[in-house]
Amino acid sequence: MEKPILDACCGGKMFYFNKHDERVLFQDIRKVSTHLCDGRLFEINPDIQADFTNMPYEDKSFSMVVFDPPHLKCSGSKKEVNGWQMVKYGNLGKDWRDMLAKGFKECFRVLKPGGFLIFKWNETDIKVSEILKLTPERPIFGHISGKRSNTHWICFMKEIIKEE
């Protein structure tokens, strides 16, 4: 059975009710098994290890794509790279605008017409308004959540092209 949902950068699958949901193809560029500073086991164990800027799927493969890319800027210092936040969430390099623009393009490429892209972004380092400039697609709606109201959940729908 082909899975109808792609999580393009699943990380630790932290917001899933079922981290093994059969409907979801979990993808991440990383594969990690470590203990966090409080001793808890943390794993990134995707079904497919791939980069969200160049995904190995055919066009129009999924009814839904979940896109929760890294949101933390990284200076490159060893302390920062090895910190628990970077381990859990990944990080953005200096080319973050190009990387995220390519990510959006790939997510929409593998999404079926009429399908939904669920985008999650945390404004710790970069405002969501800056991120939305990286895609020509228009969101339908969104919701702000989190302790400091800086996590944005945004829903896009891929346009259905009408044949003439």
Secondary structure, DSSP 8 states (H G I E B T S, - for coil): ---SEEETT-TT-TT-S-TT-TTEEEEES--EEEE-TTS-EEEE--SEE--TTS--S-TT-EEEEEE-----B----HHHHTSHHHHHH--B-TTHHHHHHHHHHHHHHHEEEEEEEEEEEETTSS-HHHHHTT-S--EEEEEEESTTS-EEEEEEE-------
